[in-house]
Amino acid sequence: MFRILIVDDEPPIREWLVHTLLSSRPDYHTESANNGLEALEKCKSAFYDLIVMDIRMPHMNGLELLEALYELCPETTAIVLSSYDDYNYVRNAFKYHAVDYLLKAEIDSQKLLAAVDNYYSKKNNSQNPSELAAKLKEFLACAGSDSSSAPPSMSGLEEIFLAFPQYMPRNPYFCFLIKMPGNTGFAKPYLPIAEDVHQNFCLPIDGNIYLACIELSTQSSMLYLMQTQAMYLNKLQAYNNFSLFLYGEIIYAKEKLLPCLRDLYAQRDLDFYNVHYGRAQSIPETLCLQMNKRYIDIVEQIQNRNYEEVMLQSEALLDFAQEMRYPDVDSLKLLCAKLCESACLSSCRLDLSQYHDYAQNLSPRLTGSGSIAQLRQLLFTHLKSFRKQPDSANPFLLNRISKAAAFMEEHYMDDISLASVADTLHISPEYLSRTFKKQTGTNFNNYLNNIRLQHALELLKDYEMPISEIAMQTGFQSPAYFSKCFKAAFGLSPQQWKASEKHFGNTI
């Protein structure tokens, strides 16, 4: 919102200026001050894009005010109201970011509005809010990639808002997230006008997701601020059709702006849990570790073919995700897809030819789930299908693929390769590679790495064993490659998994 401050010691002129702008430009936020000293105090607590001021005023004239504002808020500019004999004042005023002047003897509504609109147009062309949206989106994407990252510093905040000081809150504020229906990116939220409420920004961050900052009056008690917030939120809820609406608490410190936006953005998919309106919750730092620990426990039960326990723990995992409103919905869907793939791989000892077609159709269905209820139904349907399969002798143990799998299981810690296994089986590497992929749905290296990772999980329970030694004992080329494969498979680095195992091992 474009903010204007009218400064004139003559009440009739001041009131006329305010009335003209309020009646003709209601989208502009217009306030007034009786003199230069009052204007300076207002500028200390709020940002104004433009000041329309008299050049001659008692206590502090317009030139003195501009000189003070030049240091206090250099992004604020001014239109000076002058008489014919004030020109020397006006000429000096341009040194301090004055952009225009109007003669009091000739001023009328048309000239006032033209001068203000001209500056508004130039400012919009030079400072596009989409640039700020792009900066925030980049920051939020980076912050979301690592839940353990430290909170953003004040320097980071200043860097993002350096070119957009008008969007930085100076008074108490709160932030909210609106997720509009659909995924077109065209439907924008409607933000109502309310007393003692100023819209700092409402920016499209990710398609149909908008983040907003609302500034409140500074001269108010906390009770009044809370009442004002509640009133404004009720209007927002009434005026907008949304799939998700989350709001944060009232904040005084501007350095908390980015963490607040980050926490809101992290919970942008909570409509997955049928959450539509409410206060954003704080996200426990250990939540990701707890989810991955539960996932690994289920994988171990799948390997032991204890499907009754698999079903119970899988249900507990989804219940936990729903109760905690696990914000990384995409990661949750991926974990469920990996559980089904693990169950399929385990049952492939019965019929490996099933895996390829199964894996091709599985992931899109699970990752495309629109709600926790749909994900739950799909996951349990797939897991139950494996529970019903008979545990009979492996029909493919006599073929070459089964021999290759058995050899890999026995020699996973050695420096084996596709060529060495093919040589052991007296077949060509090309034939082994082709038939192995056809039968299992995955290539030789991925299958071998999966065997090695399962053995690594057991070694990681030894808290004293270095990661480098675990990598060596499980046949990986280097600790770095081991860490890369481990994180790709389980969503955690070996160090993070060991920390979670050590933290939760005695309680789970």
Secondary structure, DSSP 8 states (H G I E B T S, - for coil): --EEEEE-S-HHHHHHHHHHHHHH-TTSEEEEESSHHHHHHHHHHS--SEEEEES--SSS-HHHHHHHHHHH-TT-EEEEEE-GGGHHHHHHHGGGTEEEEEETTT--HHHHHHHHHHHHHHHHHHS-HHHHHHHHHHHHHHHHT-TT-----HHHHHHHHTT-GGGS--S-EEEEEEE-SSS-S---------TTEEEEEEEEEETTEEEEEEEE-SSS-HHHHHHHHHHHHHHHHHH---SEEEE---B--GGGHHHHHHHHHHTTTGGGGT--EEE-----TTHHHHHHHHHHHHHHHHHTT-HHHHHHHHHHHHHHHHHHT-S-HHHHHHHHHHHHHHHHHHHTTT-THHHHHHHHHHHHHHHT--SHHHHHHHHHHHHHHHHTS-----TTTTSHHHHHHHHHHHSTTS---HHHHHHHHTS-HHHHHHHHHHHHSS-HHHHHHHHHHHHHHHHTTSTTS-HHHHHHHTT-S-HHHHHHHHHHHHSS-HHHHHHHHHHHTTT-
